[in-house]
Amino acid sequence: MQFILHPMDLGTIKAKLRERRYNDPREFAADMRLVWSNCRTYNQIGTSVRQWGDQLSDDFERKWADYNCEQRWDDLMATRDPQVSRRKQGMKR
């Protein structure tokens, strides 16, 4: 049996959203992915909880990509601070 070293659950994510504790959408996505990873670690393949977790993980990743949250956030931040845009461009080179 494996142990969960970094617990995370949807209730904690909801509280963090409500308390505005995420500074960047990537932090939110990392917590969501941790929930699904923990689900895969703790629940065996074939169990209903594992199947639901895998489905929710797939749905999250598809919608996350469709909404393009990270790029939209970066674009928003660039309009607020032009230095952010310049730093991002320098990182891509």
Salt bridges, closest charged atoms under 4 A:
GLU19 OE1 - ARG21 NH1 3.18
ASP24 OD2 - ARG26 NH1 3.13
ASP31 OD2 - LYS16 NZ 2.73
ASP54 OD2 - ARG50 NE 3.22
ASP59 OD1 - ARG62 NH2 2.58
GLU61 OE2 - ARG33 NE 2.67
GLU70 OE1 - ARG26 NE 3.77
ASP74 OD2 - ARG26 NH2 2.71
ASP74 OD1 - LYS88 NZ 3.81
